[in-house]
Amino acid sequence: MSQILIRKETESDYKKTEYMTLRAFWNMHGPGCNEHFLVHILRNADCYVPELSRVAVEDGRIVGVIMYSRAKVIDQEKVHEVLTFGPLAVEPTCHNRGIGTKLLQETIPLARDAGYAGIVIFGEPDYYPKHGFKTCNHFGITTADGSNFDAFMAYPLDDEKFLKIHGKFYESEIFEQVKDQAAVDALTKQFPYHEPLALTCQWLHRERLGKICAVRENTYIIKFWEKELQGKLTENFEREHRKLPVVGDDVTFEYHPEGDSVITSVCERKVPYKIIRLTDRPEIKEQAAQWFHEKWGIPLEAYQSSMEECLAEKTPVPQWYVAMENERIIAGMGVIENDFHDRKDLTPNICAVYTEKDKRCQGIAGALLGYVCTDMKQKGIDTLYIITDHTSFYERYGWEFLCMVQGDGEPDLTRMYIHRS
């Protein structure tokens, strides 16, 4: 294992640090994250303390960061300067290697030598007490609204000075800027795409979030960023959760770099829409047929005929699916024998994939694809095909490029993808 170097951040590190921070917090506390944006804006803020901040580097790769800034504790008319840090981030695939500890051990003595009285933070209550932090009620310090809780902690650097500090804690106003979602989204788009997920298991603390990509006897393979980890279930998993993980499930797990990780729960996605099979809601047939007709320009009668065949339920194909939000169709797709191309042997085909423009980049199409693949497998069909001009979207959801096909009446060849459940 390579040596971890702790050093000051340089300008050439900036984007690497931001992307590592994005990875560290992505989907941990809610859909996506904003901590990478805080790193981005904090460097130019008056409160930032670069002489104390550090990055962790392994083989030239940024694998950790701690960023310090000045904050205040106000007691009526008395204003006391203290330090805070945040984010403290570690590359997710490097957890449990002591990188966060190294960053704290390097920087806390620097902060003490610089003459600061103490550090006040919001952080993981299962982690920071191991490094000497105590909840702020021990010091007579509250949040700005007068609250105290386990994740609000302090660390005295100079006992004599810090024990005289009481009052309400205020971070710099720069921290409020992370609420600017448009600015966060603009920065996020500069990095590789990762799907933001709203899950029942959030807010996560010690556990990590991954996806089951294979099951081999009693071993589960967890996709965790670029890694595939071996995982086992907790001893009483089935009794406590009443279901076992299957391929495609989002799961929480305890990450062990050496040996098997331990799967602790299956996460359900929290979405403001419902995915509906036409066979479950036959009364929306006309609404669905009209919607697909308006999106693709194929005669209304063609959709009506296919949907009537679907509702007859004589064969597994065709099938039709929509995502609905308050009875409004916001996305949809179908499964038919052939989506108008010359490879009649490559069947059945997913077709008519569409998401309303105001609902894109929210994972809806991916959720629909996953639902459809699972539903078709339950009907005995474990291989599906799709023709598309997209070159990077379907790969995110387990599809693979297969070949080029000739569309009916089309001058150019079209890409064909395959999905095997």
Buried (B, 14 or more C-beta within 10 A) or exposed (E): EEEBBBEEBEEEBBBBBBBBBBBBBBBBBBBBBBBBBBBBBBBEBEBBBEEBBBBBBBEEEBBBBBBBBBBBBBBEEEEBEBBBBBBBBBBBBBBEBBBBBBBBEBBBEBBBEEEBBBBBBBBBBEBBBEBEBEBBBEBBBBBEEEEBEEBBBBBBBEEEBBBBBBBBBBBBEBBEBBEEEEBBBEBBEEEEEBBBBBBEBBEBEEBBBBBBBEBEEEEBBBBBBEEEBEBBBBEEBEEEBEEBBEBBBBBBBBBBEEEBBBBBBBBEEEBEBEBBBBBEBEEBBEBBBBBBBEBBEBEEEEBBEBBEBBBEEEEBBBBBBBBBBEEEBBBBBBBBEBBBBEBEEBBBBBBBBBBBEEBEEBBBBBBBBBBBBEBBBEEEBEBBBBBBEEEEBBEBBBBEEBEEBEBEEEEEBBBBBBBEB
